[in-house]
Amino acid sequence: MDNEQAKLILSAYRSSGEDLSDPFFVEAIEHTRRDPALARWFEEQCDFDKVIRAALTSATPPPHLRESLLLGKKVVNFDARTHPAPRSWWQRPASWVALAAAVILLTGISALFWPTAGSPMTADRFVQQTVHVKTSGQISLGKMARDPQVLKAWLAERNAPHDFTIPESLGSLTSLGCQTFSMDGNTVSLMCFTLDQNRIVHLFVIDSDRLENPPGNSPDFQLKDGIATVTWSSGGRTFVLLGNNVDEETLRRLI
C-alpha cells in the first residue's frame, strides 16, 4: 500500500473512533505509523473532521426549513458592500466554522429534495475533469463497502447516477467505496475497485444526456496527462475508467 491508496481509504475514516478496528482501515492506519508525513496528514484530517462534526451537531436548522426550501427555493445573497463586517472572516474562526457547517447542512438538505443540473459538457471535458480529480488528489470515499449494491444504494440516496451496469470483468474485483462529485454543476458518481495490492481503479459515471456528444458503446482509449483512460456509453450512462499505475492493456482487460 502506498500513500495515495492510504489517503483514499482514510478519507472515509470517522475520527470518532468507531472505524478504528474496521478491517477496511486497519492496514491504512498501520501505514501512517510508518510514514511521519502521512501521519501528520491523517491527524489534520481527523482534527478537521472533529471540528466539522461538532459544528454540525450544534447547528439547528429552522423548524420549517424543508418546507421553505421546497416551496420557495429562495436564495438570499449577502452583499458585503452594504453589510460590512466588523472583523474579517479569517479573524473569526468560530464564525467561519459555523458558516461552513451551515453551508454543508443546507447543501445536503437541498440535495436530498431535488437534483441539480449544470451546463452540458463535452465528452472530452468530462474525461479531462476525471483526470484532474485523479491527478490533483481530490479522489475520496464517502462510503466504503465490498458490496457494489450497497454503494449504489448510497449513491441513489444522493440523487447520483446509480442504476448502471458494471462491466463483468470489473465487477469481479472487490469494490472499495464510492463518492459523488459535481463537474460543471453535473452530478457524477465514482466507484472504486481494488485491482491488486498496489492498484485501485476508479469508475466515473454521468448521465449521458449531460454530455453534448456522448461517446458510443465502443471503448475509446486515450492518454490524458500521462493517465490511461477508457470512455464508453451504455444504458443512458457514460463511463470513464482510470486508475493508479494502470495502463491501457490493463483497462482493456477490465471492460
C-alpha positions as CSV (number, residue, x, y, z in Angstrom):
1,M,0.0,0.0,0.0
2,D,1.3,3.4,-0.9
3,N,0.4,6.8,0.5
4,E,-2.1,7.6,-2.3
5,Q,-4.0,4.4,-1.5
6,A,-3.8,5.0,2.2
7,K,-5.2,8.6,1.8
8,L,-8.0,7.3,-0.4
9,I,-9.1,4.8,2.2
10,L,-8.6,7.1,5.2
11,S,-10.7,9.8,3.5
12,A,-13.7,7.8,4.7
13,Y,-12.4,7.2,8.2
14,R,-14.6,8.6,11.0
15,S,-12.5,10.3,13.7
16,S,-15.0,9.4,16.4
17,G,-13.2,6.0,16.8
18,E,-15.9,3.6,15.5
19,D,-13.8,2.7,12.5
20,L,-10.6,2.0,14.4
21,S,-11.0,-1.8,14.3
22,D,-12.7,-1.9,10.9
23,P,-10.7,-4.2,8.6
24,F,-11.1,-1.6,5.8
25,F,-8.9,0.8,7.7
26,V,-6.5,-1.3,9.7
27,E,-3.8,-1.6,7.1
28,A,-4.0,2.1,6.1
29,I,-3.8,3.2,9.8
30,E,-0.8,1.0,10.3
31,H,0.8,2.6,7.2
32,T,0.5,6.0,8.9
33,R,2.6,4.8,11.7
34,R,5.5,4.1,9.3
35,D,5.3,7.4,7.5
36,P,5.6,10.7,9.5
37,A,4.2,12.9,6.7
38,L,1.2,10.6,6.2
39,A,0.7,10.5,10.0
40,R,0.6,14.4,10.1
41,W,-1.9,14.4,7.2
42,F,-4.1,11.9,8.9
43,E,-4.0,13.8,12.2
44,E,-5.0,17.0,10.4
45,Q,-7.9,15.2,8.6
46,C,-9.1,13.8,11.9
47,D,-8.9,17.3,13.6
48,F,-10.8,18.9,10.8
49,D,-13.4,16.1,10.9
50,K,-13.9,16.7,14.6
51,V,-14.4,20.4,14.2
52,I,-17.0,20.0,11.4
53,R,-18.8,17.2,13.3
54,A,-19.0,19.4,16.4
55,A,-20.3,22.4,14.3
56,L,-22.9,20.3,12.6
57,T,-24.0,18.8,15.9
58,S,-24.6,22.2,17.3
59,A,-26.3,23.6,14.2
60,T,-30.1,23.5,14.5
61,P,-32.0,24.2,11.3
62,P,-35.2,26.3,11.5
63,P,-38.2,24.0,12.1
64,H,-39.8,24.8,8.7
65,L,-36.6,24.8,6.6
66,R,-37.6,21.9,4.5
67,E,-41.0,23.4,3.6
68,S,-39.4,26.7,2.8
69,L,-36.8,25.1,0.5
70,L,-39.4,23.1,-1.3
71,L,-41.9,25.9,-1.8
72,G,-39.7,28.9,-2.4
73,K,-36.2,27.6,-3.2
74,K,-35.3,31.2,-2.3
75,V,-31.6,32.3,-2.4
76,V,-30.6,35.2,-0.2
77,N,-27.4,36.9,-1.4
78,F,-25.3,38.6,1.2
79,D,-23.7,41.8,-0.2
80,A,-20.5,42.6,1.8
81,R,-20.5,46.2,0.4
82,T,-23.8,47.0,2.1
83,H,-23.3,44.8,5.1
84,P,-19.7,45.5,6.3
85,A,-18.4,43.1,8.9
86,P,-16.7,44.4,12.0
87,R,-14.0,41.8,11.6
88,S,-12.8,39.8,8.6
89,W,-13.9,36.2,8.5
90,W,-10.4,34.9,8.8
91,Q,-10.1,36.7,12.1
92,R,-13.2,34.9,13.5
93,P,-12.5,31.2,13.2
94,A,-15.6,30.3,15.3
95,S,-17.8,32.2,12.8
96,W,-16.1,30.6,9.9
97,V,-16.8,27.1,11.3
98,A,-20.4,27.9,11.9
99,L,-20.8,29.3,8.4
100,A,-19.1,26.2,6.9
101,A,-21.4,24.0,8.9
102,A,-24.5,25.9,7.7
103,V,-23.4,25.7,4.1
104,I,-22.8,22.0,4.4
105,L,-26.1,21.5,6.1
106,L,-28.1,23.5,3.6
107,T,-26.3,21.9,0.7
108,G,-27.0,18.4,2.0
109,I,-30.7,19.2,2.7
110,S,-31.3,20.7,-0.8
111,A,-29.5,17.8,-2.5
112,L,-31.9,15.3,-0.8
113,F,-35.0,17.1,-2.1
114,W,-34.2,17.9,-5.7
115,P,-31.2,17.2,-8.0
116,T,-29.4,20.0,-9.7
117,A,-28.1,20.0,-13.3
118,G,-25.4,22.3,-14.6
119,S,-24.3,23.0,-18.1
120,P,-23.9,20.1,-20.5
121,M,-20.2,19.2,-21.0
122,T,-18.4,17.8,-24.0
123,A,-17.2,14.2,-23.6
124,D,-13.6,15.3,-23.8
125,R,-14.1,17.8,-20.9
126,F,-15.7,15.1,-18.8
127,V,-12.7,12.9,-19.3
128,Q,-10.3,15.8,-18.6
129,Q,-12.3,16.6,-15.4
130,T,-12.0,13.0,-14.1
131,V,-8.2,13.0,-14.8
132,H,-7.9,16.3,-13.0
133,V,-9.7,14.9,-9.9
134,K,-7.3,12.0,-10.0
135,T,-4.0,13.9,-10.6
136,S,-4.9,16.6,-8.1
137,G,-5.5,14.2,-5.3
138,Q,-9.2,15.0,-4.9
139,I,-10.5,11.4,-5.1
140,S,-12.1,10.5,-1.8
141,L,-14.6,8.0,-0.5
142,G,-17.9,8.9,1.1
143,K,-19.0,5.2,1.6
144,M,-16.9,2.1,1.9
145,A,-18.3,-1.4,1.2
146,R,-17.3,-4.6,-0.6
147,D,-20.8,-5.0,-2.0
148,P,-21.5,-2.8,-5.1
149,Q,-25.2,-2.8,-4.4
150,V,-24.6,-1.1,-1.0
151,L,-22.6,1.5,-2.8
152,K,-25.3,2.0,-5.4
153,A,-27.9,2.5,-2.7
154,W,-25.7,5.2,-1.1
155,L,-25.4,6.9,-4.5
156,A,-29.1,6.7,-5.0
157,E,-29.8,8.5,-1.7
158,R,-27.8,11.4,-3.1
159,N,-29.6,11.6,-6.4
160,A,-26.4,10.5,-8.2
161,P,-26.2,8.0,-11.1
162,H,-26.6,4.6,-9.6
163,D,-28.6,2.2,-11.8
164,F,-25.8,1.3,-14.1
165,T,-24.3,-1.9,-15.2
166,I,-20.7,-2.6,-14.2
167,P,-18.6,-4.5,-16.8
168,E,-18.3,-8.1,-15.8
169,S,-14.5,-8.2,-15.5
170,L,-14.5,-5.0,-13.4
171,G,-17.4,-6.3,-11.3
172,S,-15.4,-9.4,-10.4
173,L,-13.0,-7.2,-8.5
174,T,-13.5,-6.3,-4.9
175,S,-15.3,-2.9,-4.5
176,L,-13.7,-0.4,-2.2
177,G,-16.1,2.5,-1.9
178,C,-17.9,5.3,-3.7
179,Q,-18.3,9.1,-3.8
180,T,-20.1,11.8,-5.7
181,F,-18.7,14.9,-7.4
182,S,-20.0,18.0,-9.1
183,M,-18.5,18.7,-12.5
184,D,-19.7,21.8,-14.2
185,G,-22.7,21.6,-12.0
186,N,-23.5,18.0,-13.0
187,T,-23.6,15.1,-10.6
188,V,-21.0,12.4,-11.2
189,S,-20.7,9.1,-9.4
190,L,-17.5,7.4,-8.5
191,M,-17.0,3.7,-7.6
192,C,-13.5,2.4,-6.7
193,F,-12.3,-1.2,-7.0
194,T,-9.2,-2.9,-5.7
195,L,-7.2,-4.4,-8.6
196,D,-4.3,-5.7,-6.5
197,Q,-2.2,-4.6,-3.5
198,N,-0.8,-1.6,-5.4
199,R,-3.5,-0.7,-7.8
200,I,-7.0,0.8,-7.5
201,V,-9.3,1.6,-10.4
202,H,-11.8,4.4,-10.5
203,L,-15.1,4.3,-12.4
204,F,-16.7,7.7,-13.0
205,V,-20.3,7.7,-14.2
206,I,-22.5,10.5,-15.6
207,D,-25.9,10.6,-17.2
208,S,-25.2,10.6,-21.0
209,D,-27.8,13.4,-21.6
210,R,-25.5,15.7,-19.6
211,L,-22.9,15.5,-22.4
212,E,-23.1,17.3,-25.7
213,N,-21.5,14.5,-27.6
214,P,-21.7,11.3,-25.5
215,P,-19.4,8.5,-26.9
216,G,-20.8,5.3,-28.3
217,N,-20.7,1.8,-26.9
218,S,-17.3,1.1,-28.3
219,P,-14.5,1.8,-25.8
220,D,-12.4,4.9,-26.6
221,F,-8.9,4.7,-25.1
222,Q,-7.0,7.9,-24.5
223,L,-3.9,9.1,-22.7
224,K,-4.6,12.3,-20.8
225,D,-1.8,14.0,-18.9
226,G,0.0,10.7,-18.7
227,I,-3.1,8.8,-17.4
228,A,-4.6,6.0,-19.4
229,T,-8.4,6.3,-19.7
230,V,-11.2,4.5,-21.4
231,T,-14.6,6.0,-22.1
232,W,-17.8,4.5,-23.3
233,S,-21.6,4.8,-23.0
234,S,-24.2,2.2,-22.1
235,G,-27.8,2.3,-20.8
236,G,-28.0,6.1,-20.8
237,R,-24.8,6.4,-18.8
238,T,-21.3,7.4,-19.8
239,F,-18.3,5.9,-18.1
240,V,-14.7,6.8,-17.6
241,L,-12.3,4.2,-16.2
242,L,-8.8,5.0,-15.0
243,G,-6.6,4.1,-12.0
244,N,-3.4,4.1,-10.1
245,N,-0.5,2.6,-12.0
246,V,-2.9,1.3,-14.6
247,D,-2.0,1.2,-18.3
248,E,-4.2,0.7,-21.5
249,E,-3.6,-3.0,-21.6
250,T,-5.0,-3.4,-18.1
251,L,-8.0,-1.2,-18.9
252,R,-8.8,-3.4,-21.9
253,R,-8.9,-6.5,-19.7
254,L,-11.4,-4.8,-17.3
255,I,-14.1,-3.8,-19.8
